[in-house]
Amino acid sequence: MKIYIKNMVCGRCEMAVSAELEKMGLSIIAMQLGKVEIATDLDESQIQLLSQNLSSLGFELLDDKENKTVERIKNLIIDLVHYKKEQLKSNLSNYLAADLRQDYSILSKLFSEKEGATIEHYFITQKIERAKELLIYNEMTLSEIAVQLNYSNVAHLSNQFKKTTGCTPTHFKQLKNKMRKQIDDL
């Protein structure tokens, strides 16, 4: 049985969900951001219990196909921006369409209707949050960050950064109170 979970956006989220499933005595076959496959089907009372337990941790079970699709789009983007080391080999629209096996225009329309923002805006927001994180760590130059986040050049990253945050990357590094957001709040 496949279970789709909203706000499951990082490795710690996977560990928390895994612990809840194990507490219920459920065997996990496969797990990835936003989706878990377990060995057995759940009855209605087990689904309710799992839903309550996950809800107390900030997660939500998804049962509607459209919400599952939107959450999958978000998780693919989060995984791409925050966790994958290799560069995207095609553009974002082709990447999403191929993974979800749906036409990108349908995905884009659905995402915009459900989220009130475009996929591209969500992607840029994730990239800027990742850039903030890398700037705070102060282990990479702005040029290296631009390359890692697949920007064509530093100026493009800087322009998007300023447009999104209101300050330049250099000014952001100098701030004492770094304005970062949690991934699931984006």
N, C-alpha and C positions, 0 to 999 in steps of 0.2 A: 504494500500500500504506500502511495506517495502522499506526503503531507507537505503543504506549502505554508511557510511561516513568514509573516511580515516582521521587519526590523532585525532580521538575522543577517547582519552585515559584516561580521568579522570572525576571526578565529575564536575569540572569547565567547562570542554568541554561540558558535557551534559547540563549544565545550559545555555551555549552560544548557542548551537544548539536549545535548547528548546525555547529560546528567539527569535531566527530568525524564527522558525516555527510559533510561536504565532504572531509575527509581520505580517506574511502572512495570518493569520486567520486560520491556520491549527490545527486540534485537534490531540493530541498525544494519541495513545492507549497504547503503550509500548515503553520503551527506555532502552537500555543497551549500553555498550561501543561499538561504531562502527555501531550501528544499531538502527533505529527508525521505528516504525510502526505508520502510521497516518490513520485517518478515511476515507479519500477520495483519489482517484487517482488524480495525477497531469497531466496537459496537458504539451506539450513541452515548452510553454512559461513560465509556472510556474517552471518547472524543471530548465530552463536556469536561471531564476531569483534566485532561491534557490541556484544553483551552484555558481553564482556570489557572493551572499551574504555570503555564507559559505567560499568561496575562500578568501574573504577579511579578514576572521578571521583565516585563516591557515588550513581550512578543504578542503576536496575534495570529491565530489560525486563519488561513484564507480558504474560502470555499467557493467563491465565485470565479469563473474562468477569466473574466476581464481583470479582476484584481490580481489574480495569479500572474497574468501576463505583464501587468505594470510592475509588479514586484520583481519579476524575473528580469525585466529591462533594467531596473535599478541595480539589482545584484550583479548583472553582467558588467554594467558601467563601473560600479564600485570595485569589482574584482579587477577589471582592466586598469583602472587608474591607481588603485592602492596596492595591489598585490602581484600583478604580472610584471615580470622583468623585461620580457621581449616586447619589441615595438609591434603595434597593430599593423598587420600586413595588407589590410584593405581599409576602406573608410568605415566610419562608425555605422552608417546605415546598412552597408552590406554585411558587416559583422553581426549586427543584431538580427537582421532578416534571415541570415543563414542559420544562426543558433536557434531562433524561435520558429523557423520554417514558415514565416509569414511575410507578406509584402510589407516593405518599410512604411509605405504611406498609411496602411491600416494601423500599424504599430504606433506611428507618430500621432495620428488622429486620436486613438484610444488614450495614449499617454497624456496628451494635452487636455482631453476632456476630463480625465480622472485627477490629474495633478495641477491643472491650471498653469502649466509651464511646458515648454517644448523639451524634447529629449536633448536637443543641443544645449539648451540652457542648463539642464541638469548635469550634463557632461562637463560643461565649462565650470560650473559651481564645484563639482567634485575635483576637477583638476586644480582649481585655485586653492581649495582646502588642502590638497596634497602639497601644493607649492608652499603654503603657509607652514605646514608640518616640516617640510624639508628645510625651510629657512630657519625655523626655530632650532632645529638640530645643529645648524651651522656647520655641516660636514661637507656640503657641496657648494660649488659656485652657482651663480644664477645661470650661467651657460650650461652647466651640467644638469641643472634642474630642468631647463628648457628642453634639452635633449631627452631626458628621462620621460618627460610628460608629452613628448612628441610634438613640440612646437617647432615651427620652421626656423625661428630665430628668437633671440632674447627680447628684441623689441616687441614681437607679437605677444610673448608671455607678459611682459611688463605692461603693455597696453590693456590686455584682458584683466590683469591683476588690478590695475588702477580703476578700470571701469567697474569691476565687481566689488572691490573693497573700499574704494575712495582714496587709497594711498598707493604709493609705489612700493615695490618689493624692498627697496633699500630703506625707505621710511618705516615699513612694517618691521624690519629687523631691529630698528632702533627703539621701537615701542616697548615699554616695560610691561604693559598689559596686552598680550597678544590675543587678538580676537579670533579664536578658533571655534568651530562648531563641531558637534558630534556628527558622525556620518549619517545616522538615522534621523537627524533633525534637518537635513538638507532637502 
